[in-house]
Structures are given as C-alpha cells and as structure tokens.
Amino acid sequence: MEKTSQQLIDECQTLRRRGFTLGEIMRATGLPRTTVYGYISRFPLSPDIKQRLIRQHTERINAFNHAQRGHARSGRNFRRPQQWSRDLIFLVAHFMFDGRICHEGCHYYNRSDFLIQEMREKSLKNFKLESKIELRKGGVKALSYYNVEFGEYIREKALELRVHIRLSSLEEKRVFLQSFFDDEGNISFNIKRSKRQVRGFQYDLSLLRIVRILLMDFGIPSTVDETYKEIIISRKGNLMKFRDFINFSEGIYINPERTNSIWKRELSKRQLLNMAIESYRPLGAPGVHKSPRFS
C-alpha cells in the first residue's frame, strides 16, 4: 500500500534519529535529496556519529588508494575544456545541484530521461568520458563517473563557477538558472489558495543567493527563505518573465505518483507553469515581455 506523506516523514525522521546519513535515507526510502533534507533538517547527526562517518570515509579512501597501487585507473584521462562554455556550465551546474562530487568521481541523480541523456551526451562530447547508468529505488536514475581525477576537476570547476557565472553573459546565466530550476525547482499552483509560485530548493544558502542575484539580471525579483532553504518567485508578471527568459527544459515532467501531488497525470513543468499564469484573472490586454539580448 502506498505510504502517506506523514508516514514518509516519520520514516525519514526515525532513520535520522538512528544515525542514518542523508544518502542512506535516500537509498532506503527512494525519495529525492531535497525532499529528504526538508524532512530531517531539524535533526542533525550527533558528534559521535559524525566522527564515525569521518573514520569510515578515511578507511574507504585508504583502502581505495591501496588497491590502486601499481594499477592504471580505467578511464583516467579525460579532456579538460580550456574555457567556459554553455555545455561546461550545464554539466558543472547539474553536478552541483542534483549531483554528488566526491573522492571517487561524480554522480548525477534524476528521474528525467531527458536530463540523464543530456548529461551523458554532453559529458561524452566535452570530456570524452564514459558513464554508467543505474536504476535506483523510486525510478531515480544514477549517472556515475568513477574517476578520481574527474571528481577533483569538477570540484575545482564548481568553486570557480560560483564566481564566473556572476560575470558571464546573459545566455550563460540562463543556462545556469535553467539547470538549477530543472533540478531543484517546482511549481506551487493552487487556485483556491491563490498560490502560484516557482520555487527552488537548495540546502546551500550561498547558492540560493547567487540564483537570486542572477534572476535580477533578467528583471525577476525573488525571495530566499532561509528557514526552508528555498527561493520563491511569485506574481504574474514575474512568472511570465521567468517563462520567457528562463523556463524549464522541454523534457522535464512532474511526478504524478508522489504522495503529495495533486496532479494525477503526467504534466511537463512548462505546461504547469503556463497553466498557473493563465489562471490569473485578466485585467486587460496581456503584456508582452521582450527577452533581453544575450551577449
């Protein structure tokens, strides 16, 4: 029998109290990272458990390094782009938002076949690097790159991108913002409550502040809620600007099977955004937004 939203919350919090990490709870429940984080953010790990995890992580690294001595690493070499491009921003941003950059390489998690294939094809094109796809619980797919040097490279580029993106062209900023909202974004649409919002979740508040600054470059004001770790875009004019200048990718769909979903059919996020905008009561001729020139 399908679990209710409250049952999932209770399960996540029970596992957290038993010392499970964010990743372990994701694997046990099949829920996405942002959902699990929202359920357990008020329950930090104890100092003893943190020390145990650090010791285990160190032991894994030492064991891996020992096993690699005297052996060439498969796929060790990869192409390193010499300068930033829209593809490189797309790849690094997705690893930052819905991925994991770690010692043994990089992983990207998503339910969307479109995003998994885009990541795989752009990685092969730009890095000449093969990947593995694994199907995980709940229909989430994991795109994995087991390459130590690649993990170190992406970690450095992720830090560099935080600075570069603020000084980049509008088109590069659009790629970064669309990557963020494709991974972390959703639409809150409830006419009865007069609620129409584009929201994006991210536990790293510094990234949310960067997103807010970049949105202002397109004339889109937003609010960062530090308690719930989310950024919120509301009001018809701002939603229209978001649709015209940023929007979600065409192949991104909501999950109608989620316990808290009010939509019991497959809808693209673009469709749902248009439905939210069109649901406003017309107050005259609709305004037309001209997209800023990308430089």
C-alpha positions in Angstrom: 0.0 0.0 0.0 1.3 3.4 -0.9 2.6 5.4 2.1 1.1 8.7 3.1 3.2 11.9 3.2 3.2 11.8 7.0 4.3 8.1 7.0 7.3 9.1 4.8 8.2 12.0 7.1 8.0 9.7 10.1 10.2 7.1 8.4 12.8 9.6 7.4 13.0 11.1 10.8 13.1 7.7 12.5 16.0 6.7 10.3 17.8 10.0 11.1 17.4 9.5 14.8 19.0 6.1 14.4 22.1 7.8 12.8 21.4 7.3 9.1 23.0 9.8 6.8 21.2 11.8 4.1 22.4 9.5 1.4 21.4 6.4 3.4 17.9 7.7 3.9 17.6 8.5 0.2 18.5 4.9 -0.7 16.2 3.4 2.0 13.1 5.4 1.0 13.7 6.1 -2.7 12.9 9.8 -2.0 14.8 12.6 -3.8 17.6 14.5 -1.9 15.7 17.8 -1.4 12.6 16.0 0.0 14.6 14.0 2.5 16.6 17.1 3.5 13.4 19.0 4.2 12.1 16.2 6.5 15.3 15.8 8.5 17.0 19.2 8.5 15.9 19.8 12.2 17.7 16.6 13.3 21.5 17.0 13.0 23.8 14.0 13.4 25.4 13.6 16.9 29.1 14.4 17.2 29.8 10.7 17.8 28.1 9.6 14.6 29.9 12.4 12.7 33.3 11.1 13.9 32.3 7.5 13.0 31.4 8.6 9.4 34.7 10.5 9.1 36.6 7.4 10.2 34.7 5.2 7.7 35.3 7.7 4.9 39.0 7.8 5.7 39.2 4.0 5.7 37.4 3.8 2.4 39.9 6.3 0.8 42.9 4.4 2.2 41.5 1.1 1.0 40.9 2.5 -2.5 44.3 4.1 -2.7 45.9 0.8 -1.6 44.0 -1.2 -4.2 45.1 1.3 -6.9 48.8 1.0 -6.3 50.6 -0.4 -9.3 47.4 -0.4 -11.4 46.4 2.1 -14.1 43.0 3.6 -13.5 40.4 2.8 -16.1 39.4 6.0 -18.0 41.9 8.1 -16.1 42.5 10.5 -18.8 39.8 12.9 -20.0 39.5 16.1 -21.9 39.7 19.3 -19.9 38.0 22.2 -21.7 40.2 25.2 -21.8 37.5 27.8 -21.2 33.9 28.1 -20.0 31.1 27.3 -22.5 27.4 26.8 -22.2 27.9 23.0 -22.2 30.5 23.2 -19.4 28.3 25.4 -17.3 25.4 23.0 -17.9 27.4 20.0 -16.7 29.1 21.5 -13.7 25.9 23.2 -12.5 23.9 19.9 -12.7 26.6 18.1 -10.7 26.4 21.0 -8.1 22.6 20.9 -7.8 21.3 17.3 -8.2 24.6 15.5 -8.1 27.4 14.5 -5.8 31.0 15.4 -6.2 33.2 13.0 -4.2 36.6 11.4 -4.0 35.9 8.5 -6.4 34.3 10.7 -9.0 30.9 12.3 -9.7 27.3 11.2 -9.7 24.1 12.8 -11.0 20.6 11.7 -9.9 17.3 12.4 -11.7 14.1 10.8 -12.7 14.1 12.6 -16.1 15.4 10.5 -19.0 15.9 13.8 -20.9 18.3 15.2 -18.3 20.2 11.9 -17.8 20.7 11.7 -21.6 21.7 15.3 -21.9 24.3 14.9 -19.2 25.6 11.7 -20.7 25.9 13.1 -24.2 27.4 16.4 -23.2 29.9 14.7 -20.9 31.0 12.4 -23.8 31.2 15.4 -26.2 33.1 17.7 -23.8 35.2 15.4 -21.6 35.4 12.2 -23.8 34.3 10.4 -20.7 32.1 7.3 -20.5 29.5 6.9 -17.7 27.3 4.2 -16.1 23.6 4.4 -15.6 22.0 2.6 -12.7 18.2 2.5 -11.9 17.6 3.2 -8.2 14.6 2.8 -6.0 11.6 5.1 -6.8 12.5 5.4 -10.5 15.5 7.7 -9.9 18.4 7.1 -12.3 22.1 7.5 -11.2 24.6 8.6 -13.8 28.0 7.8 -12.4 31.6 8.7 -13.4 34.1 6.7 -11.4 37.3 8.7 -12.0 39.2 10.3 -9.2 40.8 13.0 -11.4 37.5 13.9 -12.8 36.0 14.3 -9.4 38.8 16.7 -8.4 38.4 18.6 -11.7 34.6 19.1 -11.2 35.1 20.1 -7.6 37.5 22.9 -8.7 35.2 24.0 -11.5 32.2 24.1 -9.2 34.1 26.6 -7.0 35.2 28.6 -10.0 31.7 28.7 -11.4 30.3 30.5 -8.4 32.5 33.5 -9.3 32.5 33.1 -13.1 28.7 33.0 -13.5 28.2 36.4 -12.0 30.4 38.0 -14.6 29.3 35.9 -17.6 26.9 36.6 -20.5 23.1 36.6 -20.1 23.0 33.4 -22.2 25.4 31.6 -19.8 23.4 32.9 -16.8 20.2 31.5 -18.4 21.9 28.0 -18.8 22.9 28.1 -15.1 19.5 29.2 -13.9 17.6 26.7 -16.1 19.9 23.9 -14.7 19.1 25.0 -11.2 15.3 25.0 -11.7 15.3 21.8 -13.7 17.0 20.0 -10.8 15.7 21.8 -7.8 12.6 23.7 -8.9 8.9 23.0 -8.9 5.6 24.9 -9.3 3.2 25.5 -6.4 -0.1 26.0 -8.1 -3.4 26.1 -6.1 -6.1 28.5 -7.3 -8.2 28.0 -4.2 -5.4 29.3 -2.1 -4.4 31.9 -4.7 -1.0 30.3 -4.8 1.1 30.4 -7.9 4.9 30.2 -7.3 8.0 28.9 -8.9 10.2 27.5 -6.1 13.7 26.1 -5.9 15.2 24.2 -3.0 18.9 24.0 -2.1 20.4 23.4 1.3 23.4 25.7 0.4 22.1 29.2 1.1 25.1 30.8 -0.7 23.9 29.1 -3.9 20.4 30.4 -3.4 21.7 33.9 -3.0 23.7 33.6 -6.3 20.5 32.4 -8.0 18.6 35.5 -6.6 21.3 37.8 -8.0 21.2 36.2 -11.4 17.4 36.4 -11.6 17.6 40.1 -11.0 19.8 40.4 -14.2 16.6 39.3 -16.0 14.4 41.7 -14.0 12.9 38.9 -11.9 12.7 39.6 -8.2 12.7 36.7 -5.8 12.8 35.9 -2.1 15.1 33.5 -0.3 13.5 31.7 2.6 16.4 30.7 4.9 14.3 28.5 7.2 13.0 26.2 4.4 16.1 26.6 2.2 14.2 27.8 -0.9 13.9 30.6 -3.3 10.5 31.8 -4.4 9.2 33.7 -7.5 5.6 34.9 -7.3 3.2 37.3 -9.0 2.0 37.0 -12.6 4.5 39.5 -14.2 7.5 37.7 -12.6 6.2 34.3 -13.6 5.8 35.5 -17.1 9.4 36.8 -17.2 10.6 33.6 -15.8 8.8 31.7 -18.5 10.0 34.0 -21.3 13.6 34.4 -20.2 14.5 31.1 -18.3 11.8 28.5 -18.1 12.2 24.7 -17.5 13.6 22.4 -20.2 11.1 20.9 -22.5 11.6 17.3 -21.3 11.1 17.9 -17.6 7.9 16.4 -16.1 6.3 16.4 -12.6 6.0 13.1 -10.8 2.2 12.4 -10.5 2.9 9.4 -8.3 4.3 11.5 -5.4 2.1 11.2 -2.3 1.6 15.0 -2.0 0.9 15.5 -5.7 -2.5 17.0 -6.6 -1.9 16.3 -10.3 -2.6 12.6 -11.1 -1.5 12.8 -14.7 1.9 13.5 -16.3 2.4 17.2 -17.0 5.6 18.9 -18.1 6.7 21.7 -15.8 6.4 24.1 -18.8 2.7 23.1 -19.1 2.1 23.6 -15.4 3.8 27.0 -15.4 1.6 28.1 -18.3 -1.5 26.8 -16.5 -0.5 28.8 -13.5 0.0 32.0 -15.5 -3.2 31.6 -17.5 -5.2 31.0 -14.3 -4.9 34.7 -13.3 -8.0 36.7 -13.9 -7.3 39.0 -16.9 -7.1 42.7 -16.1 -6.9 43.9 -19.7 -4.7 43.2 -22.6 -1.8 40.9 -21.5 1.6 42.5 -21.5 4.3 41.2 -23.8 7.8 40.7 -22.5 10.7 41.1 -24.8 13.6 38.8 -23.9 16.9 40.7 -23.1 19.6 40.4 -25.8 22.1 37.7 -24.9 25.7 38.8 -25.2 
